[in-house]
Amino acid sequence: MLFKVPDMTCQHCEKTIIAAVQAVDSSAQVKCDVSTHEVAVVATTAQAVIKQAIIDAGYAVT
């Protein structure tokens, strides 16, 4: 799954997003690229659930 998170701008954002995703799927593999504002997730949890976790952490997902 690939998510565009335009307001992810620093390592703090990255850590917050990783924690939010892993809170709903502890085995999820999450890679964030602050320069492209992309979050790549490998998980068994539904994409909608992962997206909502990022939104609930305070970030827009486009």
PDB file of N, H, CA, C and O in Angstrom:
ATOM      1  N   MET A   1       0.848  -1.175   0.000  1.00  0.00           N
ATOM      2  CA  MET A   1       0.000   0.000   0.000  1.00  0.00           C
ATOM      3  C   MET A   1       0.888   1.231   0.000  1.00  0.00           C
ATOM      4  O   MET A   1       1.916   1.272   0.677  1.00  0.00           O
ATOM      5  N   LEU A   2       0.485   2.219  -0.758  1.00  0.00           N
ATOM      6  H   LEU A   2      -0.350   2.185  -1.307  1.00  0.00           H
ATOM      7  CA  LEU A   2       1.243   3.462  -0.805  1.00  0.00           C
ATOM      8  C   LEU A   2       0.295   4.622  -0.518  1.00  0.00           C
ATOM      9  O   LEU A   2      -0.754   4.765  -1.147  1.00  0.00           O
ATOM     10  N   PHE A   3       0.688   5.438   0.440  1.00  0.00           N
ATOM     11  H   PHE A   3       1.539   5.322   0.952  1.00  0.00           H
ATOM     12  CA  PHE A   3      -0.124   6.585   0.829  1.00  0.00           C
ATOM     13  C   PHE A   3       0.666   7.860   0.617  1.00  0.00           C
ATOM     14  O   PHE A   3       1.869   7.897   0.875  1.00  0.00           O
ATOM     15  N   LYS A   4       0.006   8.899   0.153  1.00  0.00           N
ATOM     16  H   LYS A   4      -0.971   8.870  -0.057  1.00  0.00           H
ATOM     17  CA  LYS A   4       0.610  10.217   0.003  1.00  0.00           C
ATOM     18  C   LYS A   4       0.179  11.027   1.224  1.00  0.00           C
ATOM     19  O   LYS A   4      -1.013  11.216   1.464  1.00  0.00           O
ATOM     20  N   VAL A   5       1.159  11.503   1.991  1.00  0.00           N
ATOM     21  H   VAL A   5       2.128  11.350   1.796  1.00  0.00           H
ATOM     22  CA  VAL A   5       0.883  12.249   3.216  1.00  0.00           C
ATOM     23  C   VAL A   5       1.590  13.605   3.099  1.00  0.00           C
ATOM     24  O   VAL A   5       2.724  13.758   3.551  1.00  0.00           O
ATOM     25  N   PRO A   6       0.913  14.588   2.489  1.00  0.00           N
ATOM     26  CA  PRO A   6       1.574  15.862   2.172  1.00  0.00           C
ATOM     27  C   PRO A   6       2.096  16.650   3.373  1.00  0.00           C
ATOM     28  O   PRO A   6       3.042  17.425   3.236  1.00  0.00           O
ATOM     29  N   ASP A   7       1.493  16.460   4.542  1.00  0.00           N
ATOM     30  H   ASP A   7       0.725  15.830   4.653  1.00  0.00           H
ATOM     31  CA  ASP A   7       1.969  17.235   5.696  1.00  0.00           C
ATOM     32  C   ASP A   7       2.964  16.479   6.579  1.00  0.00           C
ATOM     33  O   ASP A   7       3.219  16.889   7.711  1.00  0.00           O
ATOM     34  N   MET A   8       3.526  15.384   6.074  1.00  0.00           N
ATOM     35  H   MET A   8       3.319  15.050   5.154  1.00  0.00           H
ATOM     36  CA  MET A   8       4.626  14.687   6.752  1.00  0.00           C
ATOM     37  C   MET A   8       5.916  15.409   6.346  1.00  0.00           C
ATOM     38  O   MET A   8       6.340  15.339   5.192  1.00  0.00           O
ATOM     39  N   THR A   9       6.530  16.100   7.304  1.00  0.00           N
ATOM     40  H   THR A   9       6.186  16.157   8.241  1.00  0.00           H
ATOM     41  CA  THR A   9       7.653  16.968   6.951  1.00  0.00           C
ATOM     42  C   THR A   9       8.951  16.701   7.706  1.00  0.00           C
ATOM     43  O   THR A   9       9.981  17.300   7.398  1.00  0.00           O
ATOM     44  N   CYS A  10       8.908  15.807   8.693  1.00  0.00           N
ATOM     45  H   CYS A  10       8.071  15.320   8.943  1.00  0.00           H
ATOM     46  CA  CYS A  10      10.129  15.614   9.490  1.00  0.00           C
ATOM     47  C   CYS A  10      10.162  14.205  10.080  1.00  0.00           C
ATOM     48  O   CYS A  10       9.233  13.418   9.894  1.00  0.00           O
ATOM     49  N   GLN A  11      11.236  13.905  10.786  1.00  0.00           N
ATOM     50  H   GLN A  11      11.990  14.544  10.937  1.00  0.00           H
ATOM     51  CA  GLN A  11      11.380  12.576  11.387  1.00  0.00           C
ATOM     52  C   GLN A  11      10.358  12.351  12.495  1.00  0.00           C
ATOM     53  O   GLN A  11       9.945  11.215  12.726  1.00  0.00           O
ATOM     54  N   HIS A  12       9.948  13.399  13.177  1.00  0.00           N
ATOM     55  H   HIS A  12      10.283  14.323  12.989  1.00  0.00           H
ATOM     56  CA  HIS A  12       8.915  13.256  14.212  1.00  0.00           C
ATOM     57  C   HIS A  12       7.617  12.789  13.565  1.00  0.00           C
ATOM     58  O   HIS A  12       6.946  11.898  14.087  1.00  0.00           O
ATOM     59  N   CYS A  13       7.262  13.389  12.430  1.00  0.00           N
ATOM     60  H   CYS A  13       7.806  14.112  12.007  1.00  0.00           H
ATOM     61  CA  CYS A  13       6.073  12.966  11.687  1.00  0.00           C
ATOM     62  C   CYS A  13       6.194  11.496  11.307  1.00  0.00           C
ATOM     63  O   CYS A  13       5.257  10.714  11.471  1.00  0.00           O
ATOM     64  N   GLU A  14       7.348  11.146  10.805  1.00  0.00           N
ATOM     65  H   GLU A  14       8.109  11.782  10.671  1.00  0.00           H
ATOM     66  CA  GLU A  14       7.609   9.771  10.371  1.00  0.00           C
ATOM     67  C   GLU A  14       7.389   8.787  11.528  1.00  0.00           C
ATOM     68  O   GLU A  14       6.716   7.771  11.359  1.00  0.00           O
ATOM     69  N   LYS A  15       7.951   9.088  12.692  1.00  0.00           N
ATOM     70  H   LYS A  15       8.498   9.914  12.829  1.00  0.00           H
ATOM     71  CA  LYS A  15       7.822   8.202  13.848  1.00  0.00           C
ATOM     72  C   LYS A  15       6.372   8.111  14.313  1.00  0.00           C
ATOM     73  O   LYS A  15       5.912   7.041  14.713  1.00  0.00           O
ATOM     74  N   THR A  16       5.655   9.228  14.260  1.00  0.00           N
ATOM     75  H   THR A  16       6.029  10.097  13.935  1.00  0.00           H
ATOM     76  CA  THR A  16       4.252   9.249  14.665  1.00  0.00           C
ATOM     77  C   THR A  16       3.407   8.368  13.746  1.00  0.00           C
ATOM     78  O   THR A  16       2.552   7.615  14.211  1.00  0.00           O
ATOM     79  N   ILE A  17       3.651   8.468  12.445  1.00  0.00           N
ATOM     80  H   ILE A  17       4.345   9.080  12.066  1.00  0.00           H
ATOM     81  CA  ILE A  17       2.901   7.683  11.467  1.00  0.00           C
ATOM     82  C   ILE A  17       3.214   6.196  11.613  1.00  0.00           C
ATOM     83  O   ILE A  17       2.306   5.366  11.571  1.00  0.00           O
ATOM     84  N   ILE A  18       4.475   5.858  11.783  1.00  0.00           N
ATOM     85  H   ILE A  18       5.213   6.532  11.817  1.00  0.00           H
ATOM     86  CA  ILE A  18       4.855   4.452  11.969  1.00  0.00           C
ATOM     87  C   ILE A  18       4.169   3.892  13.216  1.00  0.00           C
ATOM     88  O   ILE A  18       3.636   2.782  13.183  1.00  0.00           O
ATOM     89  N   ALA A  19       4.177   4.643  14.300  1.00  0.00           N
ATOM     90  H   ALA A  19       4.610   5.544  14.327  1.00  0.00           H
ATOM     91  CA  ALA A  19       3.538   4.184  15.540  1.00  0.00           C
ATOM     92  C   ALA A  19       2.029   4.010  15.348  1.00  0.00           C
ATOM     93  O   ALA A  19       1.441   3.057  15.860  1.00  0.00           O
ATOM     94  N   ALA A  20       1.410   4.926  14.614  1.00  0.00           N
ATOM     95  H   ALA A  20       1.888   5.699  14.198  1.00  0.00           H
ATOM     96  CA  ALA A  20      -0.040   4.848  14.388  1.00  0.00           C
ATOM     97  C   ALA A  20      -0.397   3.608  13.575  1.00  0.00           C
ATOM     98  O   ALA A  20      -1.362   2.910  13.888  1.00  0.00           O
ATOM     99  N   VAL A  21       0.375   3.340  12.540  1.00  0.00           N
ATOM    100  H   VAL A  21       1.159   3.907  12.285  1.00  0.00           H
ATOM    101  CA  VAL A  21       0.107   2.164  11.701  1.00  0.00           C
ATOM    102  C   VAL A  21       0.345   0.888  12.505  1.00  0.00           C
ATOM    103  O   VAL A  21      -0.457  -0.045  12.438  1.00  0.00           O
ATOM    104  N   GLN A  22       1.424   0.840  13.254  1.00  0.00           N
ATOM    105  H   GLN A  22       2.075   1.597  13.309  1.00  0.00           H
ATOM    106  CA  GLN A  22       1.735  -0.366  14.014  1.00  0.00           C
ATOM    107  C   GLN A  22       0.795  -0.554  15.203  1.00  0.00           C
ATOM    108  O   GLN A  22       0.722  -1.647  15.764  1.00  0.00           O
ATOM    109  N   ALA A  23       0.083   0.490  15.589  1.00  0.00           N
ATOM    110  H   ALA A  23       0.142   1.378  15.133  1.00  0.00           H
ATOM    111  CA  ALA A  23      -0.921   0.352  16.648  1.00  0.00           C
ATOM    112  C   ALA A  23      -2.123  -0.459  16.159  1.00  0.00           C
ATOM    113  O   ALA A  23      -2.773  -1.146  16.947  1.00  0.00           O
ATOM    114  N   VAL A  24      -2.415  -0.378  14.868  1.00  0.00           N
ATOM    115  H   VAL A  24      -1.887   0.180  14.228  1.00  0.00           H
ATOM    116  CA  VAL A  24      -3.538  -1.154  14.317  1.00  0.00           C
ATOM    117  C   VAL A  24      -3.076  -2.466  13.683  1.00  0.00           C
ATOM    118  O   VAL A  24      -3.886  -3.367  13.467  1.00  0.00           O
ATOM    119  N   ASP A  25      -1.780  -2.578  13.383  1.00  0.00           N
ATOM    120  H   ASP A  25      -1.122  -1.845  13.558  1.00  0.00           H
ATOM    121  CA  ASP A  25      -1.217  -3.825  12.847  1.00  0.00           C
ATOM    122  C   ASP A  25       0.230  -3.914  13.317  1.00  0.00           C
ATOM    123  O   ASP A  25       1.131  -3.353  12.692  1.00  0.00           O
ATOM    124  N   SER A  26       0.442  -4.613  14.408  1.00  0.00           N
ATOM    125  H   SER A  26      -0.290  -5.069  14.915  1.00  0.00           H
ATOM    126  CA  SER A  26       1.765  -4.652  15.032  1.00  0.00           C
ATOM    127  C   SER A  26       2.834  -5.275  14.141  1.00  0.00           C
ATOM    128  O   SER A  26       4.024  -5.038  14.348  1.00  0.00           O
ATOM    129  N   SER A  27       2.427  -6.062  13.161  1.00  0.00           N
ATOM    130  H   SER A  27       1.460  -6.255  12.993  1.00  0.00           H
ATOM    131  CA  SER A  27       3.409  -6.701  12.289  1.00  0.00           C
ATOM    132  C   SER A  27       3.626  -5.923  10.981  1.00  0.00           C
ATOM    133  O   SER A  27       4.362  -6.377  10.105  1.00  0.00           O
ATOM    134  N   ALA A  28       2.996  -4.770  10.853  1.00  0.00           N
ATOM    135  H   ALA A  28       2.398  -4.401  11.564  1.00  0.00           H
ATOM    136  CA  ALA A  28       3.121  -3.975   9.623  1.00  0.00           C
ATOM    137  C   ALA A  28       4.551  -3.481   9.434  1.00  0.00           C
ATOM    138  O   ALA A  28       5.232  -3.105  10.388  1.00  0.00           O
ATOM    139  N   GLN A  29       4.983  -3.493   8.180  1.00  0.00           N
ATOM    140  H   GLN A  29       4.429  -3.799   7.405  1.00  0.00           H
ATOM    141  CA  GLN A  29       6.277  -2.914   7.817  1.00  0.00           C
ATOM    142  C   GLN A  29       5.975  -1.556   7.190  1.00  0.00           C
ATOM    143  O   GLN A  29       5.237  -1.463   6.210  1.00  0.00           O
ATOM    144  N   VAL A  30       6.554  -0.506   7.768  1.00  0.00           N
ATOM    145  H   VAL A  30       7.153  -0.581   8.565  1.00  0.00           H
ATOM    146  CA  VAL A  30       6.245   0.858   7.335  1.00  0.00           C
ATOM    147  C   VAL A  30       7.528   1.564   6.949  1.00  0.00           C
ATOM    148  O   VAL A  30       8.494   1.579   7.711  1.00  0.00           O
ATOM    149  N   LYS A  31       7.532   2.153   5.753  1.00  0.00           N
ATOM    150  H   LYS A  31       6.747   2.141   5.134  1.00  0.00           H
ATOM    151  CA  LYS A  31       8.673   2.955   5.305  1.00  0.00           C
ATOM    152  C   LYS A  31       8.149   4.315   4.882  1.00  0.00           C
ATOM    153  O   LYS A  31       7.248   4.421   4.050  1.00  0.00           O
ATOM    154  N   CYS A  32       8.726   5.349   5.468  1.00  0.00           N
ATOM    155  H   CYS A  32       9.458   5.263   6.144  1.00  0.00           H
ATOM    156  CA  CYS A  32       8.321   6.717   5.160  1.00  0.00           C
ATOM    157  C   CYS A  32       9.427   7.423   4.387  1.00  0.00           C
ATOM    158  O   CYS A  32      10.610   7.247   4.679  1.00  0.00           O
ATOM    159  N   ASP A  33       9.039   8.211   3.415  1.00  0.00           N
ATOM    160  H   ASP A  33       8.078   8.353   3.178  1.00  0.00           H
ATOM    161  CA  ASP A  33       9.977   9.038   2.663  1.00  0.00           C
ATOM    162  C   ASP A  33       9.505  10.480   2.792  1.00  0.00           C
ATOM    163  O   ASP A  33       8.584  10.911   2.098  1.00  0.00           O
ATOM    164  N   VAL A  34      10.149  11.213   3.688  1.00  0.00           N
ATOM    165  H   VAL A  34      10.897  10.862   4.251  1.00  0.00           H
ATOM    166  CA  VAL A  34       9.740  12.592   3.964  1.00  0.00           C
ATOM    167  C   VAL A  34       9.890  13.462   2.727  1.00  0.00           C
ATOM    168  O   VAL A  34       9.078  14.363   2.513  1.00  0.00           O
ATOM    169  N   SER A  35      10.902  13.219   1.908  1.00  0.00           N
ATOM    170  H   SER A  35      11.561  12.488   2.082  1.00  0.00           H
ATOM    171  CA  SER A  35      11.144  14.071   0.738  1.00  0.00           C
ATOM    172  C   SER A  35      10.048  13.962  -0.315  1.00  0.00           C
ATOM    173  O   SER A  35       9.753  14.935  -1.009  1.00  0.00           O
ATOM    174  N   THR A  36       9.440  12.776  -0.439  1.00  0.00           N
ATOM    175  H   THR A  36       9.679  11.985   0.124  1.00  0.00           H
ATOM    176  CA  THR A  36       8.358  12.599  -1.419  1.00  0.00           C
ATOM    177  C   THR A  36       6.986  12.556  -0.752  1.00  0.00           C
ATOM    178  O   THR A  36       5.960  12.484  -1.428  1.00  0.00           O
ATOM    179  N   HIS A  37       6.978  12.601   0.594  1.00  0.00           N
ATOM    180  H   HIS A  37       7.811  12.660   1.144  1.00  0.00           H
ATOM    181  CA  HIS A  37       5.730  12.567   1.382  1.00  0.00           C
ATOM    182  C   HIS A  37       4.958  11.273   1.144  1.00  0.00           C
ATOM    183  O   HIS A  37       3.727  11.274   1.116  1.00  0.00           O
ATOM    184  N   GLU A  38       5.690  10.166   0.972  1.00  0.00           N
ATOM    185  H   GLU A  38       6.690  10.165   0.994  1.00  0.00           H
ATOM    186  CA  GLU A  38       5.050   8.879   0.732  1.00  0.00           C
ATOM    187  C   GLU A  38       5.290   7.921   1.892  1.00  0.00           C
ATOM    188  O   GLU A  38       6.367   7.880   2.486  1.00  0.00           O
ATOM    189  N   VAL A  39       4.253   7.159   2.190  1.00  0.00           N
ATOM    190  H   VAL A  39       3.378   7.192   1.707  1.00  0.00           H
ATOM    191  CA  VAL A  39       4.331   6.132   3.227  1.00  0.00           C
ATOM    192  C   VAL A  39       3.978   4.802   2.573  1.00  0.00           C
ATOM    193  O   VAL A  39       2.870   4.625   2.067  1.00  0.00           O
ATOM    194  N   ALA A  40       4.925   3.871   2.587  1.00  0.00           N
ATOM    195  H   ALA A  40       5.825   4.015   2.998  1.00  0.00           H
ATOM    196  CA  ALA A  40       4.704   2.544   2.030  1.00  0.00           C
ATOM    197  C   ALA A  40       4.468   1.583   3.189  1.00  0.00           C
ATOM    198  O   ALA A  40       5.231   1.548   4.153  1.00  0.00           O
ATOM    199  N   VAL A  41       3.394   0.805   3.074  1.00  0.00           N
ATOM    200  H   VAL A  41       2.773   0.834   2.290  1.00  0.00           H
ATOM    201  CA  VAL A  41       3.026  -0.105   4.160  1.00  0.00           C
ATOM    202  C   VAL A  41       2.807  -1.507   3.592  1.00  0.00           C
ATOM    203  O   VAL A  41       2.108  -1.687   2.595  1.00  0.00           O
ATOM    204  N   VAL A  42       3.418  -2.491   4.245  1.00  0.00           N
ATOM    205  H   VAL A  42       3.987  -2.345   5.055  1.00  0.00           H
ATOM    206  CA  VAL A  42       3.147  -3.895   3.950  1.00  0.00           C
ATOM    207  C   VAL A  42       2.451  -4.437   5.197  1.00  0.00           C
ATOM    208  O   VAL A  42       3.048  -4.537   6.269  1.00  0.00           O
ATOM    209  N   ALA A  43       1.163  -4.786   5.028  1.00  0.00           N
ATOM    210  H   ALA A  43       0.677  -4.705   4.158  1.00  0.00           H
ATOM    211  CA  ALA A  43       0.384  -5.235   6.173  1.00  0.00           C
ATOM    212  C   ALA A  43      -0.756  -6.134   5.712  1.00  0.00           C
ATOM    213  O   ALA A  43      -1.130  -6.141   4.539  1.00  0.00           O
ATOM    214  N   THR A  44      -1.289  -6.881   6.648  1.00  0.00           N
ATOM    215  H   THR A  44      -0.985  -6.875   7.600  1.00  0.00           H
ATOM    216  CA  THR A  44      -2.447  -7.722   6.350  1.00  0.00           C
ATOM    217  C   THR A  44      -3.756  -6.995   6.664  1.00  0.00           C
ATOM    218  O   THR A  44      -4.831  -7.433   6.254  1.00  0.00           O
ATOM    219  N   THR A  45      -3.659  -5.905   7.378  1.00  0.00           N
ATOM    220  H   THR A  45      -2.785  -5.549   7.711  1.00  0.00           H
ATOM    221  CA  THR A  45      -4.826  -5.097   7.730  1.00  0.00           C
ATOM    222  C   THR A  45      -5.326  -4.354   6.491  1.00  0.00           C
ATOM    223  O   THR A  45      -4.536  -3.993   5.619  1.00  0.00           O
ATOM    224  N   ALA A  46      -6.618  -4.131   6.419  1.00  0.00           N
ATOM    225  H   ALA A  46      -7.259  -4.424   7.128  1.00  0.00           H
ATOM    226  CA  ALA A  46      -7.222  -3.453   5.267  1.00  0.00           C
ATOM    227  C   ALA A  46      -6.653  -2.050   5.074  1.00  0.00           C
ATOM    228  O   ALA A  46      -6.323  -1.356   6.036  1.00  0.00           O
ATOM    229  N   GLN A  47      -6.547  -1.651   3.809  1.00  0.00           N
ATOM    230  H   GLN A  47      -6.816  -2.214   3.028  1.00  0.00           H
ATOM    231  CA  GLN A  47      -6.003  -0.339   3.466  1.00  0.00           C
ATOM    232  C   GLN A  47      -6.790   0.789   4.139  1.00  0.00           C
ATOM    233  O   GLN A  47      -6.200   1.770   4.591  1.00  0.00           O
ATOM    234  N   ALA A  48      -8.101   0.658   4.207  1.00  0.00           N
ATOM    235  H   ALA A  48      -8.581  -0.139   3.840  1.00  0.00           H
ATOM    236  CA  ALA A  48      -8.938   1.703   4.820  1.00  0.00           C
ATOM    237  C   ALA A  48      -8.607   1.877   6.306  1.00  0.00           C
ATOM    238  O   ALA A  48      -8.645   2.992   6.826  1.00  0.00           O
ATOM    239  N   VAL A  49      -8.288   0.785   6.976  1.00  0.00           N
ATOM    240  H   VAL A  49      -8.257  -0.121   6.553  1.00  0.00           H
ATOM    241  CA  VAL A  49      -7.944   0.850   8.397  1.00  0.00           C
ATOM    242  C   VAL A  49      -6.604   1.552   8.587  1.00  0.00           C
ATOM    243  O   VAL A  49      -6.455   2.380   9.486  1.00  0.00           O
ATOM    244  N   ILE A  50      -5.630   1.223   7.743  1.00  0.00           N
ATOM    245  H   ILE A  50      -5.750   0.551   7.013  1.00  0.00           H
ATOM    246  CA  ILE A  50      -4.314   1.865   7.803  1.00  0.00           C
ATOM    247  C   ILE A  50      -4.460   3.357   7.521  1.00  0.00           C
ATOM    248  O   ILE A  50      -3.900   4.186   8.239  1.00  0.00           O
ATOM    249  N   LYS A  51      -5.208   3.694   6.482  1.00  0.00           N
ATOM    250  H   LYS A  51      -5.662   3.021   5.899  1.00  0.00           H
ATOM    251  CA  LYS A  51      -5.421   5.105   6.126  1.00  0.00           C
ATOM    252  C   LYS A  51      -6.058   5.856   7.294  1.00  0.00           C
ATOM    253  O   LYS A  51      -5.635   6.965   7.618  1.00  0.00           O
ATOM    254  N   GLN A  52      -7.059   5.270   7.920  1.00  0.00           N
ATOM    255  H   GLN A  52      -7.402   4.369   7.657  1.00  0.00           H
ATOM    256  CA  GLN A  52      -7.736   5.931   9.039  1.00  0.00           C
ATOM    257  C   GLN A  52      -6.792   6.117  10.221  1.00  0.00           C
ATOM    258  O   GLN A  52      -6.887   7.120  10.928  1.00  0.00           O
ATOM    259  N   ALA A  53      -5.892   5.181  10.447  1.00  0.00           N
ATOM    260  H   ALA A  53      -5.815   4.366   9.873  1.00  0.00           H
ATOM    261  CA  ALA A  53      -4.915   5.308  11.537  1.00  0.00           C
ATOM    262  C   ALA A  53      -4.012   6.512  11.311  1.00  0.00           C
ATOM    263  O   ALA A  53      -3.697   7.242  12.251  1.00  0.00           O
ATOM    264  N   ILE A  54      -3.593   6.719  10.055  1.00  0.00           N
ATOM    265  H   ILE A  54      -3.849   6.126   9.292  1.00  0.00           H
ATOM    266  CA  ILE A  54      -2.749   7.877   9.738  1.00  0.00           C
ATOM    267  C   ILE A  54      -3.537   9.171   9.918  1.00  0.00           C
ATOM    268  O   ILE A  54      -3.011  10.149  10.449  1.00  0.00           O
ATOM    269  N   ILE A  55      -4.790   9.182   9.479  1.00  0.00           N
ATOM    270  H   ILE A  55      -5.217   8.387   9.047  1.00  0.00           H
ATOM    271  CA  ILE A  55      -5.644  10.360   9.645  1.00  0.00           C
ATOM    272  C   ILE A  55      -5.868  10.645  11.132  1.00  0.00           C
ATOM    273  O   ILE A  55      -5.793  11.795  11.563  1.00  0.00           O
ATOM    274  N   ASP A  56      -6.141   9.605  11.909  1.00  0.00           N
ATOM    275  H   ASP A  56      -6.202   8.670  11.559  1.00  0.00           H
ATOM    276  CA  ASP A  56      -6.365   9.773  13.355  1.00  0.00           C
ATOM    277  C   ASP A  56      -5.120  10.294  14.071  1.00  0.00           C
ATOM    278  O   ASP A  56      -5.220  10.897  15.139  1.00  0.00           O
ATOM    279  N   ALA A  57      -3.949  10.058  13.479  1.00  0.00           N
ATOM    280  H   ALA A  57      -3.868   9.568  12.611  1.00  0.00           H
ATOM    281  CA  ALA A  57      -2.700  10.569  14.069  1.00  0.00           C
ATOM    282  C   ALA A  57      -2.507  12.044  13.734  1.00  0.00           C
ATOM    283  O   ALA A  57      -1.560  12.672  14.208  1.00  0.00           O
ATOM    284  N   GLY A  58      -3.406  12.600  12.914  1.00  0.00           N
ATOM    285  H   GLY A  58      -4.175  12.090  12.529  1.00  0.00           H
ATOM    286  CA  GLY A  58      -3.368  14.036  12.634  1.00  0.00           C
ATOM    287  C   GLY A  58      -2.828  14.411  11.275  1.00  0.00           C
ATOM    288  O   GLY A  58      -2.465  15.568  11.057  1.00  0.00           O
ATOM    289  N   TYR A  59      -2.763  13.465  10.353  1.00  0.00           N
ATOM    290  H   TYR A  59      -3.058  12.525  10.530  1.00  0.00           H
ATOM    291  CA  TYR A  59      -2.194  13.732   9.041  1.00  0.00           C
ATOM    292  C   TYR A  59      -3.224  13.533   7.947  1.00  0.00           C
ATOM    293  O   TYR A  59      -4.067  12.640   8.024  1.00  0.00           O
ATOM    294  N   ALA A  60      -3.145  14.371   6.933  1.00  0.00           N
ATOM    295  H   ALA A  60      -2.460  15.096   6.871  1.00  0.00           H
ATOM    296  CA  ALA A  60      -4.011  14.222   5.758  1.00  0.00           C
ATOM    297  C   ALA A  60      -3.432  13.134   4.870  1.00  0.00           C
ATOM    298  O   ALA A  60      -2.214  13.000   4.750  1.00  0.00           O
ATOM    299  N   VAL A  61      -4.308  12.363   4.253  1.00  0.00           N
ATOM    300  H   VAL A  61      -5.297  12.472   4.351  1.00  0.00           H
ATOM    301  CA  VAL A  61      -3.876  11.334   3.306  1.00  0.00           C
ATOM    302  C   VAL A  61      -4.596  11.619   1.990  1.00  0.00           C
ATOM    303  O   VAL A  61      -5.825  11.659   1.928  1.00  0.00           O
ATOM    304  N   THR A  62      -3.794  11.815   0.936  1.00  0.00           N
ATOM    305  H   THR A  62      -2.796  11.783   0.986  1.00  0.00           H
ATOM    306  CA  THR A  62      -4.399  12.120  -0.374  1.00  0.00           C
ATOM    307  C   THR A  62      -4.226  10.960  -1.320  1.00  0.00           C
ATOM    308  O   THR A  62      -4.668  11.028  -2.468  1.00  0.00           O
TER     309      THR A  62
END
